[in-house]
Amino acid sequence: MWCRKNCLQNVHILVIYTPSRYTNVYEPFSYLLTKDADRFVDKFITKQHSLLEYVKEIEKLKDMASTVASLPIAVPMHLFLLDCHKINQVLRMRCS
């Protein structure tokens, strides 16, 4: 009885904390989901830049899109499967 209760407590803890730890994977891309990314692009476009600066900015976005594409689509948890397909798709779309 004690073993089952202990196992259930461990699974309960993992189910609660594992998804929140996984969200840290998306932290570097969080600004893409806000209006900050749109403002940055608008501000960048309105100013005068060299061709090299445009190339660097485009490469940065392409690298971000590539990194997001390499993230797992589904993350198995102990009692459920965390589906990340939609958020990955939105982030890749925002990078393009």
Contacts in CASP RR format, 6 or more apart in sequence:
PFRMAT RR
TARGET T0000
AUTHOR 0000-0000-0000
METHOD contacts of the structure
MODEL  1
MWCRKNCLQNVHILVIYTPSRYTNVYEPFSYLLTKDADRFVDKFITKQHS
LLEYVKEIEKLKDMASTVASLPIAVPMHLFLLDCHKINQVLRMRCS
11 78 0 8 1.000
11 79 0 8 1.000
14 77 0 8 1.000
14 78 0 8 1.000
15 77 0 8 1.000
15 78 0 8 1.000
15 79 0 8 1.000
15 80 0 8 1.000
18 77 0 8 1.000
18 78 0 8 1.000
19 77 0 8 1.000
19 82 0 8 1.000
22 75 0 8 1.000
22 82 0 8 1.000
25 71 0 8 1.000
26 71 0 8 1.000
26 87 0 8 1.000
26 91 0 8 1.000
29 64 0 8 1.000
29 68 0 8 1.000
29 91 0 8 1.000
31 37 0 8 1.000
32 64 0 8 1.000
32 91 0 8 1.000
32 94 0 8 1.000
32 95 0 8 1.000
33 90 0 8 1.000
33 91 0 8 1.000
33 94 0 8 1.000
37 94 0 8 1.000
44 57 0 8 1.000
49 57 0 8 1.000
61 95 0 8 1.000
61 96 0 8 1.000
62 95 0 8 1.000
64 91 0 8 1.000
64 95 0 8 1.000
65 91 0 8 1.000
65 92 0 8 1.000
65 95 0 8 1.000
65 96 0 8 1.000
68 88 0 8 1.000
68 91 0 8 1.000
68 92 0 8 1.000
68 95 0 8 1.000
69 88 0 8 1.000
69 92 0 8 1.000
71 84 0 8 1.000
71 88 0 8 1.000
72 84 0 8 1.000
73 83 0 8 1.000
73 84 0 8 1.000
73 85 0 8 1.000
73 88 0 8 1.000
74 81 0 8 1.000
74 82 0 8 1.000
74 83 0 8 1.000
74 84 0 8 1.000
74 85 0 8 1.000
75 81 0 8 1.000
75 82 0 8 1.000
75 84 0 8 1.000
76 82 0 8 1.000
END
